[in-house]
Amino acid sequence: MKEDNRIKGHALALMTVLIWGTTFISTKTLLLCFKPIEILFFRFSIGALTLFAAYPKRLRLADKKQELMFMAAGLSGITLYCLLESNAIYFTAASNVGVIVSIAPFFTALLANWLLDGEKPKANFYIGFVAAITGIFLISFSGSTVLELNPAGDFIAVAAAFVWAVYSILVRKISQLGYRTVQTTRRIFCYGLLFTVPALFLFHFEPGLARFTQPVNLLNILFLGMGASALCFATWNSAIKFLGAVKTSIYIYLIPVVAVVTSVAVLSERITWMSAAGTALALAGLFISEIKTKHAAPR
């Protein structure tokens, strides 16, 4: 891989997690008026429309069999991941979900080892994984001295981490087809929305567009739709194209770190010694995972 593409990939992945790490504020605000399924539908609808406005040219696939990859990516990365994560938070503590979902890079590495050429993780990846997960554990439970396990919710969170890993592998394969990232991301969004339709009836979706007359709701859903969805999924998919699925997934370790910094800066929350130690460990895990594999990137 060319050095400039490698640098570009790291920059895009970092920018993405910096935004994703702040989305909890918008989501938390919207949950006062919206159900999770409603936020999901409005968010990715806005995302798809934004990507269409950015590049309206229709994507014509060279091989109709490729459509299956886009369908699977939409189902895994949009529909299943979002639904599983929101339901995991319903059944178990959000802190549990924060830790468990962060094991996605581990699942990504396992799947990449079987399904992708040139992305076999080295020993330092697993050392970094242990360090980062330990740090994320400290961050997630910094305000609690008791770890409360809930088998149903925790299992759903594991499933969410796994389907995100599946999505990462599919995006890596899609990126090798040679299409524009904006077009491929838009197509993934459309399939994700299509597969979400049955869930709209199951979870009693209500359009309720009058709620967007409140500026706080409108601004937050636009941030999630245009920023955290349209922009960030496109930049994340581009990062996977440049770096590969495994190396890009490692940046997931930074999302809880960004959330901590945002909580302190925006919500004036107090940082504890556990949060500080966890942040240091998560950063160390990222560094350890990257430093010895930077010359072993997929070609």
Residue, then its C-alpha position, 0 to 999 in steps of 0.5 A: m500500500k502506498e504511504d500516502n494512502r496509509i496516512k489518509g486511511h489513518a486520518l479518516a479512521l481517526m476523524t470518524v471515531l472522533i465524531w462517533g464518540t460524541t454521538f451519545i449526546s445527540t442520541k441521549t437527547l433524542l431518546l427523550c422524544f423518539k424511540p430507538i427504531e425511529i432514530l435509526f430510520f430517520r438517521f439513515s434516511i437523512g444519511a442516504l439522501t445526503l449521499f445522493a445529493a453529494y453524488p447523484k449518479r446511479l451505481r451500476l454494478a458490473d456483476k449482479k452477484q455483487e448485489l448480495m454483498f451490498m444486501a449483506a452489508g446493509l443488513s449487518g452494519i445498519t439494520l442488525y447492528c443498530l437494532l442489536e445495540s439498542n436492544a442490548i442497552y435495554f436488557t443490560a447496563a450501557s456500561n456492559v454494552g460499551v465494553i462488549v461491543s468494543i470486542a468487534p476488532f477481535f471478531t474482525a481479526l478472526l474473520a479476516n484471518w479466514l476470509l481476507d488475504g494479507e490481513k492476518p493479525k500479528a501477536n501484538f494485535y492481541i496484546g493491544f486488544v487485551a490492553a484496550i479492552t481492559g482500559i475500556f472496562l475501566i472507563s465503562f465501570s468508572g462510576s460503578t463498583v459492581l459488574e452486573l451481568n445480564p446473560a440476555g443483554d450481554f449476549i445481544a451485545v456480543a452479537a452486535a460486535f460480531v455483525w459489525a465485524v461481518y460488516s467490516i469484512l464485507v466493506r473490505k470486499i466491496s472496496q476492492l470492486g472499484y466503485r466510488t465510496v459515496q455510491t457504495t455507502r449509499r447503496i448499503f444505507c438503502y438496503g439497511l433501510l429496506f431491511t429495517v421496514p419489518a422492525l418499524f411495525l414490530f417496534h411501533f414506529e410513529p412518523g411524528l414529524a412535528r417533533f422536528t419543529q423543536p430545534v434541539n431535535l432537528l439539529n441532533i437528527l441532522f448531526l446523526g444523519m448527515g455527520a455520524s451516518a453519511l459522512c462517517f460511514a463514507t470515511w470509515n468505509s474509505a479507511i477500510k479501503f486504504l488500511g484493511a478491515v483489521k487495522t481500521s477496526i482497531y480505532i473502535y478502541l478510541i470511541p469510549v475515550v472520546a466519549v469520556v473527553t466529551s463528557v468532561a468538556v461538554l457535560s462537565e462530568r468529573i473524570t475519575w482515576m479509573s477513567a484516566a487509567g482506562t483512557a491511557l490503556a485504550l490509547a496504549g492498546l491502539f498504539i501496540s496494535e499498530i506499531k509493529t504491523k505498520h509495514a504489514a498492511p494488505r496490498 
